[in-house]
Amino acid sequence: MADKLLTLKEVSQMFDVSETTVKRWAREHLLKSEKQGNDVKFPETDVLKYKQIHDQLHK
């Protein structure tokens, strides 16, 4: 089964950061992303893994 894809807005809200920050993370390959037309989508499992790491680093 394919992974659920999250929008740029959903990811930015999840991390409480700007959409620009999420785009930078994708550009720097910290978050896996997929281009769908003009939109960028993020596989949910990859986002959740990165969130665990991010939260531990920013305690």
C-alpha positions in Angstrom: 0.0 0.0 0.0 1.3 3.4 -0.9 2.3 5.8 1.8 -0.1 8.7 2.6 1.3 12.0 1.2 1.2 15.1 3.3 1.0 18.6 1.9 3.6 21.4 2.5 1.1 23.1 4.8 0.4 20.0 6.8 4.1 19.4 7.4 4.8 23.0 8.3 2.0 22.9 10.9 3.2 19.5 12.3 6.7 21.0 13.0 5.4 24.5 13.7 7.8 26.0 11.2 7.3 28.0 8.0 6.6 26.4 4.6 9.9 27.9 3.5 11.7 25.9 6.2 10.1 22.7 5.0 11.0 23.5 1.4 14.6 24.0 2.6 14.6 20.6 4.4 13.4 19.0 1.2 16.0 20.8 -0.9 18.7 19.7 1.6 17.4 16.1 1.4 16.5 16.0 5.1 12.9 15.3 4.1 11.9 13.0 1.2 9.6 14.8 -1.1 7.7 14.2 -4.4 6.7 16.8 -7.0 3.0 16.5 -8.1 2.3 19.1 -10.7 3.0 22.4 -8.9 2.7 20.9 -5.5 5.3 19.2 -3.3 4.1 16.2 -1.2 5.9 14.4 1.6 5.5 10.7 2.5 4.0 10.5 6.0 6.2 7.7 7.3 9.4 9.7 6.3 8.0 12.9 7.9 7.2 11.0 11.2 10.7 9.5 11.3 12.2 13.0 10.8 9.9 14.4 13.4 11.2 12.0 16.0 14.8 13.0 15.3 13.9 16.7 15.1 12.0 16.6 18.4 14.9 14.9 20.2 17.4 17.4 18.9 15.3 20.4 19.8 14.4 19.5 23.4 
